Amino acid sequence: MQLTPAATVNSGGWTQLTGTATVSWTGTLSGASLYVETAAGTDGYYLDDASFQ
């Protein structure tokens, strides 16, 4: 699931990417994971702020 359109970034600063996903499950939720990747899958990046609400 792609949460934000592709954006060109550079190594000199931060780029804000945003998105929202609604997920559902049955039973008791005991954990959650966030998986992030680049379009090429090989570039390095830092993820500074993410939240689950």
PQR file with spaces between the fields and no chain letter, atoms N, CA, C, O and H, PARSE charges and radii, in Angstrom:
ATOM       1  N    MET     1       0.846   -1.162    0.000 -0.4000 1.5000
ATOM       2  CA   MET     1       0.000    0.000    0.000 -0.0000 2.0000
ATOM       3  C    MET     1       0.898    1.235    0.000  0.5500 1.7000
ATOM       4  O    MET     1       1.734    1.394    0.890 -0.5500 1.4000
ATOM       5  N    GLN     2       0.735    2.077   -0.960 -0.4000 1.5000
ATOM       6  CA   GLN     2       1.494    3.320   -1.031 -0.0000 2.0000
ATOM       7  C    GLN     2       0.683    4.421   -0.367  0.5500 1.7000
ATOM       8  O    GLN     2      -0.436    4.715   -0.787 -0.5500 1.4000
ATOM       9  H    GLN     2       0.056    1.948   -1.682  0.4000 1.0000
ATOM      10  N    LEU     3       1.258    5.037    0.684 -0.4000 1.5000
ATOM      11  CA   LEU     3       0.521    6.035    1.447 -0.0000 2.0000
ATOM      12  C    LEU     3       0.768    7.462    0.995  0.5500 1.7000
ATOM      13  O    LEU     3       0.021    8.364    1.375 -0.5500 1.4000
ATOM      14  H    LEU     3       2.167    4.798    1.025  0.4000 1.0000
ATOM      15  N    THR     4       1.790    7.686    0.198 -0.4000 1.5000
ATOM      16  CA   THR     4       2.102    9.034   -0.246 -0.0000 2.0000
ATOM      17  C    THR     4       2.629    8.968   -1.667  0.5500 1.7000
ATOM      18  O    THR     4       3.266    7.981   -2.036 -0.5500 1.4000
ATOM      19  H    THR     4       2.396    6.953   -0.111  0.4000 1.0000
ATOM      20  N    PRO     5       2.385    9.981   -2.467 -0.5600 1.5000
ATOM      21  CA   PRO     5       2.956    9.961   -3.817  0.2800 2.0000
ATOM      22  C    PRO     5       4.482   10.004   -3.757  0.5500 1.7000
ATOM      23  O    PRO     5       5.055   10.508   -2.791 -0.5500 1.4000
ATOM      24  N    ALA     6       5.124    9.485   -4.770 -0.4000 1.5000
ATOM      25  CA   ALA     6       6.582    9.525   -4.844 -0.0000 2.0000
ATOM      26  C    ALA     6       7.063   10.970   -4.814  0.5500 1.7000
ATOM      27  O    ALA     6       6.429   11.847   -5.400 -0.5500 1.4000
ATOM      28  H    ALA     6       4.658    9.076   -5.554  0.4000 1.0000
ATOM      29  N    ALA     7       8.168   11.219   -4.141 -0.4000 1.5000
ATOM      30  CA   ALA     7       8.714   12.572   -4.030 -0.0000 2.0000
ATOM      31  C    ALA     7      10.217   12.517   -4.209  0.5500 1.7000
ATOM      32  O    ALA     7      10.872   11.586   -3.740 -0.5500 1.4000
ATOM      33  H    ALA     7       8.682   10.506   -3.665  0.4000 1.0000
ATOM      34  N    THR     8      10.757   13.499   -4.877 -0.4000 1.5000
ATOM      35  CA   THR     8      12.205   13.605   -5.025 -0.0000 2.0000
ATOM      36  C    THR     8      12.776   14.225   -3.758  0.5500 1.7000
ATOM      37  O    THR     8      12.303   15.267   -3.306 -0.5500 1.4000
ATOM      38  H    THR     8      10.225   14.256   -5.258  0.4000 1.0000
ATOM      39  N    VAL     9      13.776   13.596   -3.192 -0.4000 1.5000
ATOM      40  CA   VAL     9      14.427   14.118   -1.991 -0.0000 2.0000
ATOM      41  C    VAL     9      15.913   14.269   -2.264  0.5500 1.7000
ATOM      42  O    VAL     9      16.440   13.698   -3.218 -0.5500 1.4000
ATOM      43  H    VAL     9      14.160   12.749   -3.558  0.4000 1.0000
ATOM      44  N    ASN    10      16.582   15.038   -1.424 -0.4000 1.5000
ATOM      45  CA   ASN    10      18.021   15.178   -1.567 -0.0000 2.0000
ATOM      46  C    ASN    10      18.693   14.879   -0.238  0.5500 1.7000
ATOM      47  O    ASN    10      18.023   14.781    0.790 -0.5500 1.4000
ATOM      48  H    ASN    10      16.154   15.502   -0.648  0.4000 1.0000
ATOM      49  N    SER    11      19.992   14.736   -0.252 -0.4000 1.5000
ATOM      50  CA   SER    11      20.712   14.363    0.961 -0.0000 2.0000
ATOM      51  C    SER    11      20.964   15.547    1.886  0.5500 1.7000
ATOM      52  O    SER    11      21.534   15.367    2.962 -0.5500 1.4000
ATOM      53  H    SER    11      20.537   14.816   -1.087  0.4000 1.0000
ATOM      54  N    GLY    12      20.555   16.751    1.498 -0.4000 1.5000
ATOM      55  CA   GLY    12      20.838   17.934    2.296 -0.0000 2.0000
ATOM      56  C    GLY    12      19.763   18.320    3.284  0.5500 1.7000
ATOM      57  O    GLY    12      19.930   19.320    3.982 -0.5500 1.4000
ATOM      58  H    GLY    12      20.091   16.897    0.624  0.4000 1.0000
ATOM      59  N    GLY    13      18.673   17.590    3.385 -0.4000 1.5000
ATOM      60  CA   GLY    13      17.620   18.004    4.305 -0.0000 2.0000
ATOM      61  C    GLY    13      16.524   16.971    4.418  0.5500 1.7000
ATOM      62  O    GLY    13      16.630   15.863    3.892 -0.5500 1.4000
ATOM      63  H    GLY    13      18.537   16.777    2.818  0.4000 1.0000
ATOM      64  N    TRP    14      15.472   17.352    5.111 -0.4000 1.5000
ATOM      65  CA   TRP    14      14.333   16.470    5.341 -0.0000 2.0000
ATOM      66  C    TRP    14      13.233   16.734    4.315  0.5500 1.7000
ATOM      67  O    TRP    14      13.088   17.855    3.828 -0.5500 1.4000
ATOM      68  H    TRP    14      15.386   18.252    5.538  0.4000 1.0000
ATOM      69  N    THR    15      12.475   15.715    3.996 -0.4000 1.5000
ATOM      70  CA   THR    15      11.295   15.842    3.144 -0.0000 2.0000
ATOM      71  C    THR    15      10.129   15.214    3.886  0.5500 1.7000
ATOM      72  O    THR    15      10.217   14.063    4.314 -0.5500 1.4000
ATOM      73  H    THR    15      12.593   14.805    4.392  0.4000 1.0000
ATOM      74  N    GLN    16       9.046   15.947    4.043 -0.4000 1.5000
ATOM      75  CA   GLN    16       7.893   15.416    4.756 -0.0000 2.0000
ATOM      76  C    GLN    16       7.014   14.628    3.802  0.5500 1.7000
ATOM      77  O    GLN    16       6.605   15.130    2.755 -0.5500 1.4000
ATOM      78  H    GLN    16       8.975   16.882    3.696  0.4000 1.0000
ATOM      79  N    LEU    17       6.731   13.394    4.174 -0.4000 1.5000
ATOM      80  CA   LEU    17       5.803   12.534    3.448 -0.0000 2.0000
ATOM      81  C    LEU    17       4.708   12.151    4.426  0.5500 1.7000
ATOM      82  O    LEU    17       4.999   11.787    5.565 -0.5500 1.4000
ATOM      83  H    LEU    17       7.064   12.986    5.024  0.4000 1.0000
ATOM      84  N    THR    18       3.456   12.225    4.004 -0.4000 1.5000
ATOM      85  CA   THR    18       2.360   11.913    4.908 -0.0000 2.0000
ATOM      86  C    THR    18       1.400   10.929    4.253  0.5500 1.7000
ATOM      87  O    THR    18       1.356   10.794    3.031 -0.5500 1.4000
ATOM      88  H    THR    18       3.219   12.521    3.078  0.4000 1.0000
ATOM      89  N    GLY    19       0.646   10.257    5.084 -0.4000 1.5000
ATOM      90  CA   GLY    19      -0.355    9.342    4.575 -0.0000 2.0000
ATOM      91  C    GLY    19      -1.164    8.769    5.720  0.5500 1.7000
ATOM      92  O    GLY    19      -0.773    8.864    6.883 -0.5500 1.4000
ATOM      93  H    GLY    19       0.682   10.367    6.078  0.4000 1.0000
ATOM      94  N    THR    20      -2.291    8.176    5.382 -0.4000 1.5000
ATOM      95  CA   THR    20      -3.173    7.572    6.367 -0.0000 2.0000
ATOM      96  C    THR    20      -3.641    6.227    5.846  0.5500 1.7000
ATOM      97  O    THR    20      -3.975    6.087    4.669 -0.5500 1.4000
ATOM      98  H    THR    20      -2.609    8.099    4.437  0.4000 1.0000
ATOM      99  N    ALA    21      -3.662    5.253    6.717 -0.4000 1.5000
ATOM     100  CA   ALA    21      -4.193    3.938    6.366 -0.0000 2.0000
ATOM     101  C    ALA    21      -5.137    3.498    7.475  0.5500 1.7000
ATOM     102  O    ALA    21      -4.843    3.679    8.657 -0.5500 1.4000
ATOM     103  H    ALA    21      -3.391    5.367    7.672  0.4000 1.0000
ATOM     104  N    THR    22      -6.241    2.934    7.105 -0.4000 1.5000
ATOM     105  CA   THR    22      -7.168    2.381    8.074 -0.0000 2.0000
ATOM     106  C    THR    22      -7.062    0.867    8.003  0.5500 1.7000
ATOM     107  O    THR    22      -7.289    0.271    6.950 -0.5500 1.4000
ATOM     108  H    THR    22      -6.480    2.787    6.145  0.4000 1.0000
ATOM     109  N    VAL    23      -6.722    0.257    9.105 -0.4000 1.5000
ATOM     110  CA   VAL    23      -6.576   -1.201    9.153 -0.0000 2.0000
ATOM     111  C    VAL    23      -7.585   -1.769   10.131  0.5500 1.7000
ATOM     112  O    VAL    23      -8.071   -1.065   11.016 -0.5500 1.4000
ATOM     113  H    VAL    23      -6.537    0.741    9.961  0.4000 1.0000
ATOM     114  N    SER    24      -7.895   -3.031    9.970 -0.4000 1.5000
ATOM     115  CA   SER    24      -8.818   -3.676   10.897 -0.0000 2.0000
ATOM     116  C    SER    24      -8.312   -5.082   11.198  0.5500 1.7000
ATOM     117  O    SER    24      -7.536   -5.647   10.427 -0.5500 1.4000
ATOM     118  H    SER    24      -7.500   -3.603    9.251  0.4000 1.0000
ATOM     119  N    TRP    25      -8.745   -5.634   12.298 -0.4000 1.5000
ATOM     120  CA   TRP    25      -8.353   -6.968   12.703 -0.0000 2.0000
ATOM     121  C    TRP    25      -9.423   -7.520   13.618  0.5500 1.7000
ATOM     122  O    TRP    25     -10.284   -6.787   14.103 -0.5500 1.4000
ATOM     123  H    TRP    25      -9.375   -5.175   12.925  0.4000 1.0000
ATOM     124  N    THR    26      -9.362   -8.812   13.847 -0.4000 1.5000
ATOM     125  CA   THR    26     -10.245   -9.441   14.813 -0.0000 2.0000
ATOM     126  C    THR    26      -9.392   -9.955   15.967  0.5500 1.7000
ATOM     127  O    THR    26      -8.206  -10.231   15.788 -0.5500 1.4000
ATOM     128  H    THR    26      -8.663   -9.408   13.452  0.4000 1.0000
ATOM     129  N    GLY    27      -9.978  -10.082   17.126 -0.4000 1.5000
ATOM     130  CA   GLY    27      -9.232  -10.544   18.285 -0.0000 2.0000
ATOM     131  C    GLY    27      -8.501   -9.402   18.972  0.5500 1.7000
ATOM     132  O    GLY    27      -8.772   -8.229   18.711 -0.5500 1.4000
ATOM     133  H    GLY    27     -10.942   -9.858   17.271  0.4000 1.0000
ATOM     134  N    THR    28      -7.581   -9.754   19.844 -0.4000 1.5000
ATOM     135  CA   THR    28      -6.817   -8.775   20.612 -0.0000 2.0000
ATOM     136  C    THR    28      -5.528   -8.440   19.882  0.5500 1.7000
ATOM     137  O    THR    28      -4.750   -9.335   19.550 -0.5500 1.4000
ATOM     138  H    THR    28      -7.361  -10.706   20.055  0.4000 1.0000
ATOM     139  N    LEU    29      -5.297   -7.162   19.630 -0.4000 1.5000
ATOM     140  CA   LEU    29      -4.072   -6.716   18.985 -0.0000 2.0000
ATOM     141  C    LEU    29      -2.955   -6.716   20.010  0.5500 1.7000
ATOM     142  O    LEU    29      -3.063   -6.059   21.046 -0.5500 1.4000
ATOM     143  H    LEU    29      -5.929   -6.435   19.899  0.4000 1.0000
ATOM     144  N    SER    30      -1.882   -7.444   19.735 -0.4000 1.5000
ATOM     145  CA   SER    30      -0.772   -7.509   20.688 -0.0000 2.0000
ATOM     146  C    SER    30       0.490   -6.836   20.156  0.5500 1.7000
ATOM     147  O    SER    30       1.492   -6.764   20.866 -0.5500 1.4000
ATOM     148  H    SER    30      -1.794   -7.977   18.894  0.4000 1.0000
ATOM     149  N    GLY    31       0.458   -6.345   18.924 -0.4000 1.5000
ATOM     150  CA   GLY    31       1.621   -5.653   18.375 -0.0000 2.0000
ATOM     151  C    GLY    31       1.297   -5.100   17.002  0.5500 1.7000
ATOM     152  O    GLY    31       0.300   -5.468   16.381 -0.5500 1.4000
ATOM     153  H    GLY    31      -0.357   -6.403   18.347  0.4000 1.0000
ATOM     154  N    ALA    32       2.157   -4.210   16.544 -0.4000 1.5000
ATOM     155  CA   ALA    32       1.996   -3.620   15.219 -0.0000 2.0000
ATOM     156  C    ALA    32       3.378   -3.320   14.663  0.5500 1.7000
ATOM     157  O    ALA    32       4.310   -3.066   15.425 -0.5500 1.4000
ATOM     158  H    ALA    32       2.967   -3.911   17.049  0.4000 1.0000
ATOM     159  N    SER    33       3.519   -3.345   13.354 -0.4000 1.5000
ATOM     160  CA   SER    33       4.796   -3.060   12.709 -0.0000 2.0000
ATOM     161  C    SER    33       4.592   -2.019   11.618  0.5500 1.7000
ATOM     162  O    SER    33       3.536   -1.957   10.989 -0.5500 1.4000
ATOM     163  H    SER    33       2.761   -3.551   12.735  0.4000 1.0000
ATOM     164  N    LEU    34       5.604   -1.214   11.407 -0.4000 1.5000
ATOM     165  CA   LEU    34       5.616   -0.229   10.333 -0.0000 2.0000
ATOM     166  C    LEU    34       6.783   -0.588    9.423  0.5500 1.7000
ATOM     167  O    LEU    34       7.918   -0.704    9.886 -0.5500 1.4000
ATOM     168  H    LEU    34       6.463   -1.264   11.918  0.4000 1.0000
ATOM     169  N    TYR    35       6.513   -0.765    8.138 -0.4000 1.5000
ATOM     170  CA   TYR    35       7.537   -1.118    7.170 -0.0000 2.0000
ATOM     171  C    TYR    35       7.626    0.009    6.151  0.5500 1.7000
ATOM     172  O    TYR    35       6.614    0.392    5.563 -0.5500 1.4000
ATOM     173  H    TYR    35       5.591   -0.670    7.762  0.4000 1.0000
ATOM     174  N    VAL    36       8.816    0.541    5.936 -0.4000 1.5000
ATOM     175  CA   VAL    36       9.029    1.646    5.013 -0.0000 2.0000
ATOM     176  C    VAL    36      10.144    1.268    4.064  0.5500 1.7000
ATOM     177  O    VAL    36      11.150    0.694    4.482 -0.5500 1.4000
ATOM     178  H    VAL    36       9.638    0.230    6.413  0.4000 1.0000
ATOM     179  N    GLU    37       9.975    1.587    2.774 -0.4000 1.5000
ATOM     180  CA   GLU    37      11.051    1.346    1.818 -0.0000 2.0000
ATOM     181  C    GLU    37      11.076    2.442    0.768  0.5500 1.7000
ATOM     182  O    GLU    37      10.094    3.158    0.578 -0.5500 1.4000
ATOM     183  H    GLU    37       9.158    2.053    2.435  0.4000 1.0000
ATOM     184  N    THR    38      12.208    2.565    0.088 -0.4000 1.5000
ATOM     185  CA   THR    38      12.325    3.515   -1.011 -0.0000 2.0000
ATOM     186  C    THR    38      11.839    2.858   -2.293  0.5500 1.7000
ATOM     187  O    THR    38      11.677    1.639   -2.351 -0.5500 1.4000
ATOM     188  H    THR    38      13.006    1.984    0.243  0.4000 1.0000
ATOM     189  N    ALA    39      11.609    3.664   -3.318 -0.4000 1.5000
ATOM     190  CA   ALA    39      11.162    3.121   -4.599 -0.0000 2.0000
ATOM     191  C    ALA    39      12.199    2.161   -5.175  0.5500 1.7000
ATOM     192  O    ALA    39      11.842    1.137   -5.757 -0.5500 1.4000
ATOM     193  H    ALA    39      11.741    4.654   -3.271  0.4000 1.0000
ATOM     194  N    ALA    40      13.480    2.490   -5.015 -0.4000 1.5000
ATOM     195  CA   ALA    40      14.543    1.640   -5.533 -0.0000 2.0000
ATOM     196  C    ALA    40      14.844    0.486   -4.581  0.5500 1.7000
ATOM     197  O    ALA    40      15.380   -0.541   -4.996 -0.5500 1.4000
ATOM     198  H    ALA    40      13.769    3.322   -4.542  0.4000 1.0000
ATOM     199  N    GLY    41      14.500    0.656   -3.311 -0.4000 1.5000
ATOM     200  CA   GLY    41      14.751   -0.393   -2.337 -0.0000 2.0000
ATOM     201  C    GLY    41      16.195   -0.480   -1.876  0.5500 1.7000
ATOM     202  O    GLY    41      16.528   -1.358   -1.080 -0.5500 1.4000
ATOM     203  H    GLY    41      14.064    1.490   -2.974  0.4000 1.0000
ATOM     204  N    THR    42      17.073    0.415   -2.358 -0.4000 1.5000
ATOM     205  CA   THR    42      18.489    0.320   -2.009 -0.0000 2.0000
ATOM     206  C    THR    42      19.043    1.592   -1.387  0.5500 1.7000
ATOM     207  O    THR    42      20.170    1.579   -0.892 -0.5500 1.4000
ATOM     208  H    THR    42      16.803    1.128   -3.005  0.4000 1.0000
ATOM     209  N    ASP    43      18.296    2.684   -1.393 -0.4000 1.5000
ATOM     210  CA   ASP    43      18.782    3.937   -0.835 -0.0000 2.0000
ATOM     211  C    ASP    43      18.669    3.926    0.689  0.5500 1.7000
ATOM     212  O    ASP    43      17.800    3.259    1.251 -0.5500 1.4000
ATOM     213  H    ASP    43      17.380    2.694   -1.795  0.4000 1.0000
ATOM     214  N    GLY    44      19.557    4.671    1.350 -0.4000 1.5000
ATOM     215  CA   GLY    44      19.472    4.826    2.792 -0.0000 2.0000
ATOM     216  C    GLY    44      18.551    5.986    3.145  0.5500 1.7000
ATOM     217  O    GLY    44      18.411    6.919    2.354 -0.5500 1.4000
ATOM     218  H    GLY    44      20.262    5.213    0.893  0.4000 1.0000
ATOM     219  N    TYR    45      17.928    5.948    4.304 -0.4000 1.5000
ATOM     220  CA   TYR    45      17.049    7.026    4.728 -0.0000 2.0000
ATOM     221  C    TYR    45      16.904    6.991    6.243  0.5500 1.7000
ATOM     222  O    TYR    45      17.205    5.980    6.877 -0.5500 1.4000
ATOM     223  H    TYR    45      18.042    5.190    4.946  0.4000 1.0000
ATOM     224  N    TYR    46      16.449    8.081    6.812 -0.4000 1.5000
ATOM     225  CA   TYR    46      16.122    8.171    8.226 -0.0000 2.0000
ATOM     226  C    TYR    46      14.630    8.429    8.350  0.5500 1.7000
ATOM     227  O    TYR    46      14.076    9.251    7.620 -0.5500 1.4000
ATOM     228  H    TYR    46      16.204    8.902    6.296  0.4000 1.0000
ATOM     229  N    LEU    47      13.992    7.745    9.253 -0.4000 1.5000
ATOM     230  CA   LEU    47      12.585    7.960    9.579 -0.0000 2.0000
ATOM     231  C    LEU    47      12.559    8.628   10.943  0.5500 1.7000
ATOM     232  O    LEU    47      12.982    8.027   11.931 -0.5500 1.4000
ATOM     233  H    LEU    47      14.442    7.077    9.846  0.4000 1.0000
ATOM     234  N    ASP    48      12.066    9.872   11.015 -0.4000 1.5000
ATOM     235  CA   ASP    48      12.168   10.628   12.249 -0.0000 2.0000
ATOM     236  C    ASP    48      10.916   10.531   13.121  0.5500 1.7000
ATOM     237  O    ASP    48      11.041   10.454   14.343 -0.5500 1.4000
ATOM     238  H    ASP    48      11.722   10.360   10.212  0.4000 1.0000
ATOM     239  N    ASP    49       9.747   10.531   12.553 -0.4000 1.5000
ATOM     240  CA   ASP    49       8.549   10.626   13.375 -0.0000 2.0000
ATOM     241  C    ASP    49       7.421    9.845   12.718  0.5500 1.7000
ATOM     242  O    ASP    49       7.068   10.096   11.565 -0.5500 1.4000
ATOM     243  H    ASP    49       9.646   10.593   11.560  0.4000 1.0000
ATOM     244  N    ALA    50       6.865    8.907   13.451 -0.4000 1.5000
ATOM     245  CA   ALA    50       5.726    8.134   12.960 -0.0000 2.0000
ATOM     246  C    ALA    50       4.813    7.860   14.150  0.5500 1.7000
ATOM     247  O    ALA    50       5.276    7.819   15.290 -0.5500 1.4000
ATOM     248  H    ALA    50       7.151    8.703   14.387  0.4000 1.0000
ATOM     249  N    SER    51       3.520    7.672   13.892 -0.4000 1.5000
ATOM     250  CA   SER    51       2.611    7.404   14.999 -0.0000 2.0000
ATOM     251  C    SER    51       1.533    6.413   14.594  0.5500 1.7000
ATOM     252  O    SER    51       1.152    6.313   13.428 -0.5500 1.4000
ATOM     253  H    SER    51       3.144    7.704   12.966  0.4000 1.0000
ATOM     254  N    PHE    52       1.057    5.687   15.594 -0.4000 1.5000
ATOM     255  CA   PHE    52      -0.100    4.803   15.469 -0.0000 2.0000
ATOM     256  C    PHE    52      -1.159    5.384   16.390  0.5500 1.7000
ATOM     257  O    PHE    52      -0.887    5.643   17.563 -0.5500 1.4000
ATOM     258  H    PHE    52       1.367    5.768   16.541  0.4000 1.0000
ATOM     259  N    GLN    53      -2.364    5.590   15.871 -0.4000 1.5000
ATOM     260  CA   GLN    53      -3.427    6.156   16.702 -0.0000 2.0000
ATOM     261  C    GLN    53      -4.662    5.303   16.583  0.5500 1.7000
ATOM     262  O    GLN    53      -5.681    5.603   17.206 -0.5500 1.4000
ATOM     263  H    GLN    53      -2.584    5.380   14.919  0.4000 1.0000
